[in-house]
């Protein structure tokens, strides 16, 4: 079995292509058993196991990706598009910084959850057990050191009672001044942890569906895995999904799916062709040739022509962009129309005047062995004679009536054995359906229909999914606080995905140099996605500045652009787009996105010249302007700002890539629009007052967490006084004195720091930068991270302080720009020595194929990164210019930390980034 959902002969098997073979087999299992070509209802796969949950989507065709990161390792191989979230039955439960947290730590198989009798911690399984959703009497006696004991309810309850006591005590201590906190019962906290877990598992499902242009409510949920049946109804309800399929073999569906899988052989060939009427026929002829090669391969393995199916694809993208789409052959036979349709759905736009590039040709040839009819459950449901179990206790499948805790309290719940239920039996929730290897919880307002192969769960009309069903108080509650914190984070993440998908520049789409966040009506930060920390610190100031600047002049449909440092900006290429959110003609929230644009004019390409002395030399700037005025995009004002204003200054020009900058600004506006829509949906569910109050609760909780951290630091340093200094490569001194008070407040005093520099920076820039005239390409290059007391070694080759960005793939770099990347490797030995050595920096060696200007902005080329507590210093960085001449030896020049040079064809720039300092002797 391979990660792409197909089988391969053992002689052709590769471990590289089988990393996700188990989850891929599960996708095949639910695709074959639960998707109908006639009904065409797409499926979301929900595979919840002991340590994690895998989610996927099937809409008639397997969705493949060709590069993924698993356990921190990037793998380039065809794989089904499967997202993994660290929330499974063994995921641990915590109360941290005022929030209830599930995972990512897992108890594993040993010691396992607390109820396993091995001294394990509280986990999701314990919460289900405490609430009666798992039954001790129906589990085998395989627990404890001798593996002959039942599940231990007493251990679970004891740990929950201690955790709940801690939660109640902390909540009372934190919020006595603002609300009369009501102690939570053990059952409420256990149910709250399940709600947090369910919301955590919903986030990647929204990524697979809504963020790619699919309405999640138009899907059914295919649930499998040992723990999935306990959460299926709740996860579906959160997403607005009305039907859930649980196969009778749900706990082993991956194994069953392996038996249903097809043998796959793929042929692929590079094309690098421009799509046109003239090029179409030669490309299709090559594609047909690849198909014939694949068919011959399967025939040689014994397949008949009738068992072979061919899928043909063109890997297409717009010229000037790097995100390609694998476009399948369609019945209309027009790849361009199919490409434009897929691009519109996934990215929200098409580029009518751009050429379309065909990067690759791909033929996927499959040989079918299974005779299982796909989607037969739909045929059975149509003809099924239904019999509702009005009195479950009279049915042979009935086992017992037990008390199970749901929202609102305990409810009597029938326990039934799936093996004794007959096709056509209908069970109304609440009910527990037991199988040999799994437990399915049918929640209230859900009904289960038994078929020969599946348990089909349907949400009954009693529950409406599009109105405010969350009737909660505005008083702080740790459960709702944790759930809404996840929802706010999810909104910011979906804004980021919209921006990534709809942008066109390498900086934003490939390097992910952007950030998205939500703010309250006063401009205070509420939630941000895990994007760029250096962006997020000042975004709140930018929002507040515009709120004061425009005062009463903000109207519904307005969008503001700002990038000036005095208005809350960072450096000028970071443009912030701010959108107020209105309700009844008043501002209730703000959403904002900040993206690094590759060129906004100035004296040099890239808008970050190392020799600038005045702000105007770095390009266009704005203290705040309406880029959208009452819903109307102000392109003339944008053109004036980006093209005309910068060109008024000596030796300066406007942006050198207006088309891409304009497209990316529109992508930021689209991201904000997405955030507004999701916030409006959240308010419809909970009510505006509740959402605003919980924004304030989250801010107060965050403040308390920071104060606690400072108090703990003061305990380690009883005087509360911390001091330090460091130097820039130009000799400028940075001094900091921190005075921490007993109440957890702190004063940060920079007295003793050198005066402002008459130059382009007053703070250390990110590590390294290269930009090419005419293209404005920009990149940040990783270095070594310092070691510390609590980790064994500093990380090699990572961004420090510029985290969460990516460097451009070598293939994309060399395809788009006239350069060759000769080396990109770790700089061995550059990390500082010590008990815990520092991380190694990198070496990046670029050859230029055309004459162009190159600028570098770097630090730590003079002063070494210091070690801690006796650890050795990291090595300084080094920037070299290798000048190659036709009739004499090359010349190697040290460029120092900051410089601009004009390179010739054949020249190399070699950047060696510094290593991190070591820790301890």
SETI-650186 format. One line per field, with one value per residue (C-alpha): residue number from 0; x, y, z. Coordinates in steps of 0.2 Angstrom, whole numbers, padded with zeros to 4 digits. Layout:
BEGIN
k	(NUM	...)
xx	(X	...)
yy	(Y	...)
zz	(Z	...)
//
This chain:
BEGIN
k	(0	1	2	3	4	5	6	7	8	9	10	11	12	13	14	15	16	17	18	19	20	21	22	23	24	25	26	27	28	29	30	31	32	33	34	35	36	37	38	39	40	41	42	43	44	45	46	47	48	49	50	51	52	53	54	55	56	57	58	59	60	61	62	63	64	65	66	67	68	69	70	71	72	73	74	75	76	77	78	79	80	81	82	83	84	85	86	87	88	89	90	91	92	93	94	95	96	97	98	99	100	101	102	103	104	105	106	107	108	109	110	111	112	113	114	115	116	117	118	119	120	121	122	123	124	125	126	127	128	129	130	131	132	133	134	135	136	137	138	139	140	141	142	143	144	145	146	147	148	149	150	151	152	153	154	155	156	157	158	159	160	161	162	163	164	165	166	167	168	169	170	171	172	173	174	175	176	177	178	179	180	181	182	183	184	185	186	187	188	189	190	191	192	193	194	195	196	197	198	199	200	201	202	203	204	205	206	207	208	209	210	211	212	213	214	215	216	217	218	219	220	221	222	223	224	225	226	227	228	229	230	231	232	233	234	235	236	237	238	239	240	241	242	243	244	245	246	247	248	249	250	251	252	253	254	255	256	257	258	259	260	261	262	263	264	265	266	267	268	269	270	271	272	273	274	275	276	277	278	279	280	281	282	283	284	285	286	287	288	289	290	291	292	293	294	295	296	297	298	299	300	301	302	303	304	305	306	307	308	309	310	311	312	313	314	315	316	317	318	319	320	321	322	323	324	325	326	327	328	329	330	331	332	333	334	335	336	337	338	339	340	341	342	343	344	345	346	347	348	349	350	351	352	353	354	355	356	357	358	359	360	361	362	363	364	365	366	367	368	369	370	371	372	373	374	375	376	377	378	379	380	381	382	383	384	385	386	387	388	389	390	391	392	393	394	395	396	397	398	399	400	401	402	403	404	405	406	407	408	409	410	411	412	413	414	415	416	417	418	419	420	421	422	423	424	425	426	427	428	429	430	431	432	433	434	435	436	437	438	439	440	441	442	443	444	445	446	447	448	449	450	451	452	453	454	455	456	457	458	459	460	461	462	463	464	465	466	467	468	469	470	471	472	473	474	475	476	477	478	479	480	481	482	483	484	485	486	487	488	489	490	491	492	493	494	495	496	497	498	499	500	501	502	503	504	505	506	507	508	509	510	511	512	513	514	515	516	517	518	519	520	521	522	523	524	525	526	527	528	529	530	531	532	533	534	535	536	537	538	539	540	541	542	543	544	545	546	547	548	549	550	551	552	553	554	555	556	557	558	559	560	561	562	563	564	565	566	567	568	569	570	571	572	573	574	575	576	577	578	579	580	581	582	583	584	585	586	587	588	589	590	591	592	593	594	595	596	597	598	599	600	601	602	603	604	605	606	607	608	609	610	611	612	613	614	615	616	617	618	619	620	621	622	623	624	625	626	627	628	629	630	631	632	633	634	635	636	637	638	639	640	641	642	643	644	645	646	647	648	649	650	651	652	653	654	655	656	657	658	659	660	661	662	663	664	665	666	667	668	669	670	671	672	673	674	675	676	677	678	679	680	681	682	683	684	685	686	687	688	689	690	691	692	693	694	695	696	697	698	699	700	701	702	703	704	705	706	707	708	709	710	711	712	713	714	715	716	717	718	719	720	721	722	723	724	725	726	727	728	729	730	731	732	733	734	735	736	737	738	739	740	741	742	743	744	745	746	747	748	749	750	751	752	753	754	755	756	757	758	759	760	761	762	763	764	765	766	767	768	769	770	771	772	773	774	775	776	777	778	779	780	781	782	783	784	785	786	787	788	789	790	791	792	793	794	795	796	797	798	799	800	801	802	803	804	805	806	807	808	809	810	811	812	813	814	815	816	817	818	819	820	821	822	823	824	825	826	827	828	829	830	831	832	833	834	835	836	837	838	839	840	841	842	843	844	845	846	847	848	849	850	851	852	853	854	855	856	857	858	859	860	861	862	863	864	865	866	867	868	869	870	871	872	873	874	875	876	877	878	879	880	881	882	883	884	885	886	887	888	889	890	891	892	893	894	895	896	897	898	899	900	901	902	903	904	905	906	907	908	909	910	911	912	913	914	915	916	917	918	919	920)
xx	(0000	0006	0002	-0007	-0020	-0014	-0005	0012	0021	0033	0048	0042	0038	0047	0046	0046	0030	0022	0023	0004	-0001	-0012	-0022	-0023	-0030	-0044	-0048	-0050	-0061	-0074	-0073	-0078	-0091	-0099	-0098	-0111	-0108	-0126	-0129	-0112	-0113	-0095	-0087	-0076	-0066	-0064	-0052	-0050	-0037	-0028	-0015	-0021	-0035	-0033	-0046	-0048	-0060	-0067	-0078	-0077	-0058	-0044	-0036	-0017	-0003	0015	0024	0020	0029	0027	0035	0045	0052	0047	0043	0041	0030	0012	0001	-0018	-0022	-0023	-0022	-0017	-0022	-0015	-0031	-0035	-0042	-0025	-0023	-0019	-0030	-0023	-0028	-0015	-0015	-0034	-0038	-0043	-0031	-0032	-0015	-0004	0004	-0002	-0001	0002	-0001	0009	0005	-0011	-0025	-0028	-0041	-0029	-0022	-0004	-0002	-0007	-0013	-0031	-0035	-0050	-0054	-0056	-0068	-0079	-0078	-0083	-0098	-0104	-0101	-0089	-0095	-0083	-0094	-0092	-0073	-0062	-0051	-0034	-0028	-0016	0002	-0004	-0016	-0031	-0040	-0055	-0055	-0052	-0066	-0060	-0043	-0052	-0064	-0050	-0039	-0054	-0060	-0042	-0041	-0059	-0054	-0038	-0049	-0062	-0049	-0039	-0055	-0061	-0044	-0042	-0060	-0067	-0066	-0076	-0089	-0096	-0088	-0099	-0090	-0090	-0095	-0084	-0096	-0096	-0077	-0076	-0089	-0080	-0064	-0073	-0080	-0063	-0056	-0071	-0067	-0049	-0053	-0065	-0052	-0042	-0059	-0063	-0046	-0050	-0067	-0071	-0054	-0054	-0071	-0081	-0096	-0094	-0112	-0114	-0104	-0107	-0095	-0087	-0082	-0069	-0055	-0057	-0062	-0072	-0089	-0089	-0087	-0095	-0112	-0104	-0091	-0104	-0115	-0101	-0098	-0117	-0116	-0132	-0127	-0113	-0108	-0100	-0095	-0098	-0079	-0075	-0062	-0052	-0058	-0040	-0037	-0053	-0049	-0032	-0041	-0052	-0037	-0032	-0015	-0008	0006	0010	0019	0024	0034	0040	0032	0036	0025	0013	-0005	-0012	-0022	-0006	0002	-0014	-0013	0006	0003	-0012	-0003	0012	-0001	-0009	0008	0011	-0006	-0001	0015	0006	-0007	0006	0014	-0002	-0006	0012	0006	-0009	-0023	-0036	-0041	-0058	-0050	-0039	-0044	-0034	-0034	-0025	-0019	-0010	-0001	-0006	-0003	-0004	0012	0021	0013	0020	0005	0000	-0016	-0017	-0031	-0040	-0046	-0065	-0079	-0079	-0061	-0056	-0042	-0041	-0060	-0057	-0042	-0050	-0065	-0054	-0044	-0059	-0066	-0050	-0042	-0058	-0051	-0045	-0032	-0039	-0024	-0011	-0004	-0006	0009	0009	0023	0020	0010	0003	-0006	-0012	-0017	-0026	-0030	-0046	-0046	-0061	-0079	-0087	-0100	-0096	-0109	-0121	-0127	-0137	-0146	-0150	-0156	-0169	-0176	-0175	-0190	-0187	-0193	-0191	-0186	-0199	-0196	-0177	-0178	-0189	-0176	-0164	-0150	-0154	-0141	-0145	-0151	-0138	-0136	-0125	-0121	-0125	-0127	-0140	-0137	-0138	-0151	-0156	-0148	-0151	-0136	-0137	-0126	-0123	-0121	-0139	-0147	-0155	-0155	-0169	-0169	-0170	-0163	-0166	-0153	-0148	-0141	-0124	-0121	-0108	-0097	-0083	-0070	-0078	-0092	-0104	-0113	-0130	-0132	-0149	-0158	-0149	-0156	-0147	-0152	-0145	-0140	-0131	-0114	-0116	-0124	-0131	-0133	-0145	-0148	-0166	-0176	-0177	-0160	-0157	-0139	-0140	-0147	-0140	-0141	-0127	-0137	-0123	-0120	-0108	-0100	-0083	-0084	-0068	-0077	-0084	-0068	-0058	-0070	-0071	-0053	-0051	-0065	-0056	-0039	-0048	-0055	-0038	-0031	-0044	-0040	-0022	-0027	-0037	-0023	-0011	-0022	-0028	-0010	0001	0019	0032	0034	0016	0011	0027	0037	0021	0028	0011	0000	-0018	-0027	-0044	-0046	-0060	-0070	-0056	-0042	-0035	-0028	-0039	-0032	-0019	-0015	0003	0010	0025	0028	0037	0022	0009	0017	0013	-0003	-0014	-0005	-0009	-0028	-0029	-0020	-0032	-0047	-0041	-0036	-0053	-0063	-0081	-0077	-0077	-0091	-0097	-0087	-0072	-0054	-0039	-0021	-0006	0013	0021	0031	0024	0006	0010	0019	0036	0047	0038	0036	0025	0008	-0006	-0024	-0038	-0056	-0069	-0083	-0100	-0117	-0131	-0120	-0107	-0090	-0090	-0073	-0058	-0049	-0032	-0019	-0001	0010	0027	0027	0043	0044	0035	0048	0062	0080	0083	0073	0066	0063	0075	0091	0106	0112	0096	0096	0079	0062	0057	0072	0063	0048	0029	0022	0005	0000	-0017	-0029	-0045	-0040	-0059	-0072	-0089	-0086	-0078	-0059	-0049	-0037	-0032	-0027	-0017	-0008	-0004	0003	0014	0019	0019	0023	0039	0045	0045	0061	0079	0085	0069	0056	0038	0035	0044	0030	0014	0003	0008	0008	-0010	-0015	-0008	-0017	-0033	-0029	-0027	-0044	-0051	-0043	-0051	-0068	-0067	-0063	-0079	-0090	-0084	-0085	-0103	-0107	-0100	-0111	-0126	-0122	-0118	-0124	-0114	-0114	-0107	-0094	-0088	-0088	-0078	-0065	-0063	-0061	-0048	-0038	-0039	-0034	-0019	-0014	-0015	-0004	0010	0009	0011	0026	0034	0030	0039	0054	0054	0055	0071	0078	0072	0077	0066	0081	0087	0100	0109	0117	0122	0130	0125	0139	0141	0145	0129	0124	0107	0104	0089	0085	0069	0061	0048	0036	0028	0011	0018	0020	0037	0046	0057	0070	0082	0092	0110	0106	0115	0106	0097	0108	0108	0105	0092	0089	0087	0085	0093	0085	0081	0095	0101	0092	0095	0085	0086	0083	0067	0059	0061	0064	0067	0071	0076	0089	0090	0104	0108	0098	0106	0106	0098	0096	0080	0085	0099	0105	0101	0091	0101	0096	0080	0073	0076	0064	0057	0049	0035	0041	0048	0062	0058	0060	0075	0065	0054	0069	0078	0062	0057	0074	0090	0100	0107	0107	0123	0123	0110	0117	0121	0137	0145	0154	0147	0137	0145	0152	0146	0136	0122	0130	0122	0114	0123	0120	0118	0128	0119	0128	0119	0126	0119	0116	0112	0119	0109	0110	0110	0108	0112	0105	0113	0120	0132	0146	0157	0150	0148	0132	0136	0135	0126	0133	0150	0144	0155	0150	0143	0153	0151	0142	0151	0146	0157	0156	0165	0169	0173	0183	0185	0204	0210	0207	0191	0192	0184	0178	0171	0155	0153	0136	0126	0130	0124	0134	0131	0135	0139	0135	0145	0147	0142	0136	0140	0131	0136	0124	0130	0128	0120	0128	0131	0125	0135	0153)
yy	(0000	0017	0035	0039	0026	0013	-0004	-0007	-0024	-0028	-0026	-0008	-0003	0011	0016	0035	0032	0023	0035	0037	0020	0016	0032	0031	0014	0021	0035	0021	0011	0025	0031	0014	0010	0028	0038	0036	0042	0044	0054	0064	0069	0073	0065	0071	0057	0057	0044	0046	0034	0034	0048	0058	0061	0060	0070	0070	0073	0063	0071	0057	0059	0056	0072	0071	0082	0081	0088	0086	0088	0073	0074	0089	0080	0086	0072	0075	0060	0058	0057	0058	0075	0069	0082	0075	0084	0079	0074	0056	0045	0046	0065	0073	0086	0101	0118	0130	0149	0150	0139	0120	0112	0095	0088	0088	0077	0060	0046	0033	0015	0015	0021	0026	0035	0036	0022	0010	0007	0011	0028	0037	0055	0061	0059	0061	0042	0046	0060	0049	0036	0048	0054	0036	0036	0021	0007	-0002	-0017	-0020	-0018	-0033	-0035	-0032	-0017	-0015	-0022	-0040	-0035	-0044	-0029	-0019	0000	0010	0023	0027	0033	0043	0052	0055	0064	0074	0079	0086	0095	0102	0109	0117	0125	0132	0139	0147	0154	0161	0169	0177	0184	0189	0207	0206	0192	0180	0164	0148	0132	0119	0101	0087	0081	0099	0100	0083	0088	0104	0095	0085	0101	0108	0092	0092	0110	0106	0092	0103	0115	0104	0099	0117	0119	0104	0111	0129	0136	0127	0133	0119	0121	0109	0108	0099	0084	0069	0063	0046	0041	0027	0023	0016	0032	0041	0034	0043	0060	0058	0066	0081	0085	0084	0095	0108	0108	0108	0091	0081	0063	0052	0035	0023	0006	-0010	-0012	0006	0001	-0008	0001	0005	-0014	-0016	-0002	-0010	-0025	-0013	-0003	-0003	-0007	0010	0014	0032	0039	0058	0069	0087	0099	0117	0122	0137	0131	0136	0129	0125	0116	0107	0092	0088	0089	0077	0065	0064	0061	0047	0039	0040	0031	0017	0015	0013	0001	-0010	-0011	-0017	-0029	-0036	-0039	-0049	-0037	-0037	-0022	-0022	-0020	-0005	0013	0028	0045	0059	0075	0091	0101	0119	0136	0154	0162	0172	0161	0146	0137	0124	0113	0095	0096	0080	0076	0081	0076	0092	0089	0107	0107	0126	0128	0115	0124	0140	0133	0124	0140	0150	0138	0136	0153	0164	0172	0169	0179	0182	0190	0178	0164	0146	0135	0116	0110	0092	0078	0064	0048	0037	0020	0008	-0010	-0015	-0032	-0029	-0033	-0022	-0010	0008	0017	0003	0010	0023	0010	0000	0016	0019	0001	-0002	-0006	0004	-0001	0011	0003	0012	0001	-0004	-0015	-0027	-0030	-0044	-0032	-0023	-0024	-0011	0007	0018	0036	0046	0064	0077	0095	0099	0084	0065	0056	0038	0029	0013	0001	-0010	-0023	-0019	-0037	-0041	-0026	-0030	-0020	-0008	-0005	0013	0019	0036	0045	0045	0028	0018	0005	-0007	-0017	-0029	-0015	0001	0011	0023	0036	0042	0059	0067	0073	0060	0044	0029	0018	0001	-0006	-0022	-0013	0003	0013	0028	0043	0057	0074	0075	0091	0095	0102	0118	0121	0139	0148	0153	0137	0142	0151	0155	0169	0183	0178	0169	0151	0140	0129	0142	0152	0138	0134	0152	0154	0140	0148	0165	0156	0146	0162	0170	0154	0154	0172	0166	0152	0164	0176	0162	0155	0171	0180	0178	0184	0172	0182	0179	0163	0153	0161	0164	0181	0187	0188	0189	0194	0199	0214	0221	0237	0247	0239	0228	0211	0196	0182	0179	0164	0157	0168	0180	0186	0202	0207	0204	0215	0231	0227	0233	0250	0251	0248	0260	0273	0272	0272	0289	0295	0292	0294	0295	0294	0275	0267	0250	0243	0254	0246	0255	0253	0258	0255	0270	0266	0280	0273	0256	0249	0240	0242	0249	0233	0226	0234	0232	0231	0234	0231	0237	0226	0234	0230	0242	0256	0254	0246	0229	0222	0224	0211	0215	0206	0212	0205	0208	0215	0212	0229	0246	0257	0267	0268	0250	0234	0225	0242	0237	0246	0244	0262	0271	0286	0293	0284	0289	0280	0263	0266	0271	0275	0279	0285	0278	0278	0270	0257	0253	0267	0261	0245	0253	0249	0265	0259	0277	0281	0265	0268	0286	0279	0265	0272	0291	0297	0287	0293	0311	0309	0309	0293	0284	0275	0268	0250	0239	0226	0235	0221	0208	0221	0226	0207	0204	0219	0212	0196	0204	0212	0195	0188	0202	0199	0180	0185	0197	0183	0170	0183	0187	0168	0166	0181	0172	0157	0165	0182	0198	0202	0185	0186	0203	0199	0183	0193	0203	0188	0181	0197	0197	0178	0182	0197	0185	0172	0185	0192	0174	0171	0187	0182	0166	0175	0186	0170	0165	0182	0189	0207	0207	0216	0209	0218	0214	0222	0218	0226	0228	0225	0244	0245	0252	0247	0240	0240	0233	0234	0225	0229	0216	0220	0208	0210	0203	0220	0225	0240	0238	0252	0254	0268	0267	0262	0271	0285	0282	0277	0288	0273	0260	0251	0254	0236	0220	0215	0197	0186	0189	0196	0194	0204	0204	0220	0219	0206	0212	0195	0194	0180	0178	0164	0153	0153	0143	0145	0146	0132	0133	0124	0115	0108	0097	0107	0123	0120	0119	0130	0139	0156	0165	0179	0178	0161	0153	0159	0148	0150	0148	0130	0129	0123	0139	0150	0144	0143	0161	0170	0169	0161	0144	0138	0128	0125	0127	0117	0117	0126	0112	0118	0135	0132	0137	0123	0118	0105	0109	0115	0129	0126	0127	0141	0138	0141	0148	0149	0157	0160	0174	0171	0189	0206	0213	0222	0212	0219	0211	0216	0205	0205	0195	0198	0206	0201	0183	0176	0174	0158	0156	0150	0146	0140	0144	0158	0154	0158	0175	0175	0179	0186	0183	0190	0178	0188	0177	0184	0176	0176	0177	0169	0173	0187	0184	0199	0201	0211	0214	0214	0227	0231	0233	0226	0224	0206	0200	0183	0169	0178	0170	0177	0165	0169	0160	0163	0163	0149	0149	0151	0135	0133	0127	0121)
zz	(0000	-0005	0002	-0014	-0011	-0023	-0022	-0029	-0033	-0020	-0032	-0035	-0017	-0009	0010	0004	-0005	0010	0025	0025	0019	0033	0033	0014	0015	0026	0013	0000	0013	0015	-0003	-0009	0004	0006	-0010	-0024	-0041	-0044	-0027	-0029	-0010	-0005	0010	0024	0032	0051	0057	0076	0084	0101	0098	0083	0071	0052	0041	0023	0009	-0006	-0019	-0033	-0036	-0024	-0020	-0020	-0014	-0020	-0005	0014	0030	0042	0059	0054	0038	0021	0009	-0010	-0016	-0022	-0006	-0003	0005	0023	0038	0055	0071	0088	0096	0099	0113	0122	0120	0137	0146	0154	0161	0156	0157	0161	0146	0144	0132	0124	0118	0108	0121	0121	0135	0121	0123	0139	0152	0142	0150	0169	0168	0161	0178	0174	0182	0167	0165	0161	0143	0131	0135	0153	0149	0139	0153	0167	0157	0154	0135	0138	0148	0160	0160	0141	0140	0141	0157	0150	0160	0174	0176	0175	0160	0169	0176	0171	0167	0183	0185	0202	0196	0182	0194	0207	0195	0187	0205	0208	0191	0193	0211	0203	0189	0201	0213	0199	0191	0207	0211	0194	0192	0209	0204	0188	0191	0203	0196	0198	0203	0189	0192	0187	0173	0166	0165	0157	0144	0141	0137	0124	0117	0115	0107	0095	0090	0088	0076	0066	0062	0049	0042	0038	0030	0018	0013	0016	0013	-0004	-0010	-0004	0008	0022	0026	0009	0014	0024	0038	0036	0053	0057	0069	0087	0095	0081	0085	0102	0094	0076	0080	0090	0076	0063	0072	0075	0056	0051	0043	0044	0040	0047	0040	0052	0044	0053	0051	0056	0069	0055	0040	0035	0034	0024	0013	0009	0002	-0009	-0016	-0034	-0041	-0047	-0059	-0063	-0078	-0077	-0089	-0089	-0101	-0098	-0112	-0115	-0117	-0134	-0148	-0157	-0142	-0137	-0149	-0146	-0127	-0128	-0139	-0127	-0113	-0123	-0125	-0106	-0104	-0116	-0106	-0090	-0097	-0104	-0086	-0078	-0092	-0089	-0071	-0077	-0078	-0092	-0102	-0094	-0076	-0081	-0079	-0085	-0077	-0087	-0079	-0084	-0071	-0075	-0068	-0073	-0079	-0065	-0051	-0043	-0037	-0050	-0051	-0056	-0069	-0073	-0090	-0091	-0101	-0111	-0115	-0112	-0100	-0099	-0094	-0081	-0075	-0074	-0065	-0052	-0050	-0047	-0034	-0024	-0025	-0029	-0045	-0063	-0072	-0089	-0097	-0091	-0101	-0094	-0092	-0092	-0081	-0081	-0090	-0078	-0082	-0067	-0073	-0060	-0060	-0051	-0041	-0029	-0035	-0021	-0028	-0024	-0013	-0012	0005	-0004	-0014	0002	0011	-0003	-0002	0016	0026	0042	0060	0074	0091	0101	0116	0114	0130	0120	0106	0106	0104	0120	0134	0147	0151	0158	0163	0151	0153	0139	0139	0152	0163	0164	0152	0152	0137	0129	0126	0111	0102	0084	0079	0085	0076	0059	0043	0044	0063	0068	0085	0091	0102	0115	0113	0114	0100	0105	0093	0096	0093	0095	0103	0094	0103	0095	0103	0107	0091	0081	0074	0068	0054	0052	0035	0031	0030	0040	0054	0046	0058	0053	0062	0065	0061	0080	0079	0068	0063	0057	0072	0089	0098	0111	0124	0137	0149	0147	0164	0162	0160	0157	0145	0134	0135	0128	0114	0109	0110	0097	0086	0086	0082	0068	0060	0060	0052	0039	0034	0032	0021	0010	0009	0004	-0009	-0017	-0018	-0032	-0026	-0020	-0004	0002	-0007	-0006	0009	0019	0025	0031	0047	0051	0067	0075	0086	0097	0094	0102	0092	0105	0099	0103	0092	0079	0069	0071	0058	0060	0078	0072	0062	0076	0090	0082	0072	0087	0087	0068	0071	0085	0075	0061	0073	0080	0062	0054	0070	0064	0045	0045	0035	0032	0017	0021	0020	0026	0020	0031	0032	0040	0055	0065	0062	0069	0054	0054	0038	0023	0013	0027	0021	0033	0027	0041	0039	0052	0056	0058	0066	0067	0060	0074	0074	0083	0078	0067	0056	0049	0038	0035	0021	0015	-0003	-0013	-0020	-0016	-0025	-0018	-0023	-0025	-0030	-0015	-0005	0009	0003	0014	0011	0014	0025	0023	0024	0007	0000	0005	-0006	-0004	0013	0020	0037	0032	0017	0011	-0001	-0002	0001	0005	-0005	-0020	-0024	-0025	-0039	-0044	-0026	-0025	-0041	-0036	-0019	-0027	-0043	-0043	-0025	-0023	-0040	-0035	-0024	-0031	-0038	-0032	-0043	-0040	-0038	-0051	-0050	-0049	-0055	-0042	-0028	-0033	-0034	-0016	-0009	-0016	-0008	0009	0006	0002	0018	0028	0020	0025	0043	0043	0036	0049	0064	0058	0058	0076	0082	0074	0084	0101	0100	0099	0117	0121	0108	0113	0132	0128	0118	0134	0145	0133	0134	0153	0154	0143	0154	0169	0160	0156	0174	0181	0170	0176	0194	0192	0184	0199	0211	0202	0203	0220	0217	0202	0192	0176	0165	0148	0133	0116	0101	0083	0070	0068	0086	0092	0109	0115	0133	0143	0161	0167	0184	0189	0203	0215	0206	0189	0181	0173	0167	0152	0152	0137	0145	0139	0121	0108	0099	0082	0068	0053	0042	0037	0053	0072	0076	0070	0054	0049	0043	0025	0010	-0009	-0021	-0040	-0050	-0061	-0050	-0033	-0026	-0007	0005	0023	0027	0042	0055	0070	0086	0103	0115	0132	0149	0145	0128	0122	0107	0098	0082	0066	0051	0057	0057	0073	0077	0059	0063	0052	0035	0022	0010	-0009	-0016	-0027	-0042	-0041	-0037	-0053	-0064	-0060	-0059	-0069	-0055	-0050	-0032	-0030	-0012	0002	0017	0035	0040	0051	0066	0067	0083	0099	0110	0127	0137	0125	0109	0098	0082	0065	0053	0034	0018	0003	-0013	-0028	-0046	-0056	-0075	-0079	-0073	-0059	-0042	-0026	-0008	0008	0026	0039	0057	0067	0055	0068	0085	0089	0095	0114	0123	0140	0157	0150	0133	0118	0106	0089	0074	0065	0048	0032	0015	0000	-0017	-0029	-0045	-0060	-0075	-0092	-0092	-0074	-0058	-0048	-0035	-0018	-0009	0009	0008	0026	0035	0023	0005	-0012	-0027	-0046	-0051	-0068	-0076	-0068	-0051	-0035	-0019	-0004	0012	0028	0042	0060	0072	0089	0105	0116	0134	0149	0150)
//
